[in-house]
């Protein structure tokens, strides 16, 4: 299902998609308001001009999505993944991060920073349906906790968490 007014791609058969869709729209708006160089990956030196605000924000954003979804009861095997995103056998993103979670009977991909290379700001799809449509999210690494994460990345997560804590966490 495509929601062009918000640049959202969502698969129809996900149970209760409107609830999850509304949560993700809200989160994306909150992230856009606070994303900056201090939350971006160290390889990003500029966030002005035609560069999407989500550039370099995929890990920190995915981690906060994971924390938030867990805090409101979506606690079924939520992990942050890092890897390669392909579309029709072409690599479109390397070292990209997204959230995967067990949602009902399927694994779901949630990517709030896909607009780094596509026009889609929010991408949510079952892994199976995503692959059928030509989008392959190939996981190379899974993050379950921040303990094994580099200090620089943990710092960026903490900065983003502090910036949005009053807005999304109760």
C-alpha positions as CSV (number, residue, x, y, z in Angstrom):
1,X,0.0,0.0,0.0
2,X,1.5,3.4,-0.9
3,X,0.6,6.6,0.9
4,X,2.1,9.2,-1.5
5,X,1.1,12.2,0.5
6,X,3.7,11.2,3.2
7,X,6.1,9.2,1.0
8,X,5.2,6.0,2.9
9,X,5.3,2.5,1.5
10,X,3.4,0.0,3.6
11,X,2.4,-3.5,2.8
12,X,-1.4,-4.1,3.1
13,X,-1.3,-7.5,4.9
14,X,0.4,-6.3,8.0
15,X,-2.0,-6.7,10.9
16,X,-3.2,-3.3,12.2
17,X,-1.2,-1.2,9.8
18,X,-2.8,2.1,10.6
19,X,-1.7,2.0,14.2
20,X,1.9,1.2,13.2
21,X,1.7,3.7,10.3
22,X,0.6,6.5,12.6
23,X,3.3,5.7,15.2
24,X,6.0,5.8,12.4
25,X,4.7,9.1,10.9
26,X,4.8,10.6,14.4
27,X,8.3,9.3,15.0
28,X,9.6,10.4,11.6
29,X,8.4,14.0,12.3
30,X,10.0,14.0,15.7
31,X,13.3,12.8,14.3
32,X,13.3,15.4,11.4
33,X,12.9,18.1,14.0
34,X,16.1,17.1,15.9
35,X,18.4,15.4,13.4
36,X,21.7,17.3,13.2
37,X,25.4,16.7,12.7
38,X,25.8,15.7,16.4
39,X,23.5,12.7,15.8
40,X,24.8,11.8,12.3
41,X,27.4,9.2,11.5
42,X,30.9,10.6,11.7
43,X,31.3,10.3,7.9
44,X,28.7,13.0,7.4
45,X,30.1,16.6,7.5
46,X,27.2,18.6,6.0
47,X,23.4,18.3,6.2
48,X,22.5,21.3,4.1
49,X,21.4,21.8,0.5
50,X,19.8,18.8,-1.3
51,X,21.1,16.3,1.2
52,X,18.2,14.5,3.0
53,X,18.0,15.3,6.7
54,X,18.1,11.5,7.4
55,X,21.6,11.2,5.9
56,X,23.8,9.4,8.4
57,X,21.0,9.0,10.9
58,X,20.0,5.4,10.2
59,X,21.6,3.7,13.2
60,X,20.6,6.2,15.9
61,X,17.1,6.4,14.4
62,X,16.7,2.7,14.2
63,X,17.9,2.3,17.8
64,X,15.4,4.8,19.1
65,X,12.6,3.2,17.1
66,X,13.5,-0.2,18.7
67,X,13.5,1.4,22.2
68,X,10.2,3.2,21.6
69,X,8.4,0.2,20.1
70,X,9.5,-2.0,23.0
71,X,8.3,0.7,25.5
72,X,4.8,0.6,24.1
73,X,4.5,-3.2,24.0
74,X,5.9,-4.2,20.6
75,X,8.5,-6.4,22.3
76,X,8.5,-9.4,20.0
77,X,12.2,-9.9,18.9
78,X,12.9,-6.3,17.8
79,X,16.5,-5.9,16.6
80,X,18.5,-3.2,14.7
81,X,20.1,-4.6,11.6
82,X,23.0,-3.3,9.5
83,X,23.6,-4.4,6.0
84,X,23.0,-3.8,2.3
85,X,19.8,-2.7,0.7
86,X,19.3,-3.8,-2.9
87,X,16.6,-3.0,-5.4
88,X,16.2,-5.4,-8.3
89,X,19.7,-6.8,-7.8
90,X,21.3,-3.3,-7.6
91,X,22.9,-2.2,-4.4
92,X,21.3,1.1,-3.4
93,X,22.7,1.4,0.2
94,X,25.7,-0.1,2.0
95,X,26.1,-0.1,5.8
96,X,22.5,0.9,6.2
97,X,20.5,0.3,9.4
98,X,16.9,-0.6,9.9
99,X,14.6,-2.3,12.4
100,X,13.3,-5.9,12.1
101,X,10.6,-7.2,14.3
102,X,8.4,-10.2,14.6
103,X,4.9,-8.9,14.0
104,X,2.2,-11.5,14.1
105,X,3.2,-14.4,11.8
106,X,5.9,-12.4,9.9
107,X,9.1,-10.5,10.1
108,X,8.7,-6.8,9.4
109,X,11.3,-4.3,8.1
110,X,10.9,-0.7,9.4
111,X,13.2,1.9,7.8
112,X,12.6,5.6,8.6
113,X,15.7,6.8,6.7
114,X,15.3,5.1,3.3
115,X,15.0,8.6,1.8
116,X,18.7,8.8,1.8
117,X,18.6,7.2,-1.6
118,X,14.8,6.9,-2.5
119,X,11.9,9.2,-2.3
120,X,10.3,7.0,0.4
121,X,10.6,8.5,3.9
122,X,9.0,5.6,5.8
123,X,9.3,2.0,4.6
124,X,7.5,-0.8,6.4
125,X,7.0,-4.2,4.8
126,X,7.1,-7.9,5.7
127,X,10.5,-9.3,4.7
128,X,8.8,-11.7,2.3
129,X,6.7,-9.1,0.6
130,X,9.7,-6.7,0.4
131,X,11.7,-9.4,-1.5
132,X,8.8,-10.1,-3.8
133,X,8.7,-6.4,-4.7
134,X,12.4,-6.3,-5.4
135,X,13.7,-4.8,-2.2
136,X,16.2,-6.9,-0.4
137,X,17.4,-6.0,3.0
138,X,20.5,-8.2,3.5
139,X,21.5,-8.3,7.1
140,X,25.2,-8.4,7.9
141,X,25.1,-7.6,11.6
142,X,22.4,-7.6,14.3
143,X,22.4,-5.3,17.3
144,X,20.4,-6.4,20.4
145,X,22.0,-4.0,22.9
146,X,24.3,-1.0,23.1
147,X,27.0,-2.7,25.1
148,X,28.9,-4.0,22.0
149,X,28.5,-0.7,20.0
150,X,31.4,1.7,19.5
151,X,31.4,4.6,22.0
152,X,30.9,7.2,19.2
153,X,27.7,5.5,18.2
154,X,26.4,5.2,21.7
155,X,27.1,8.9,22.2
156,X,25.0,9.7,19.1
157,X,22.2,7.5,20.4
158,X,22.3,9.3,23.7
159,X,22.2,12.7,22.1
160,X,19.3,11.8,19.9
161,X,17.5,10.1,22.9
162,X,18.0,13.3,25.0
163,X,16.7,15.5,22.2
164,X,13.4,13.6,21.7
165,X,12.9,12.1,25.2
166,X,10.3,14.7,26.2
167,X,8.4,14.3,23.0
168,X,8.0,10.5,22.6
169,X,8.9,8.8,25.9
170,X,6.5,9.0,28.8
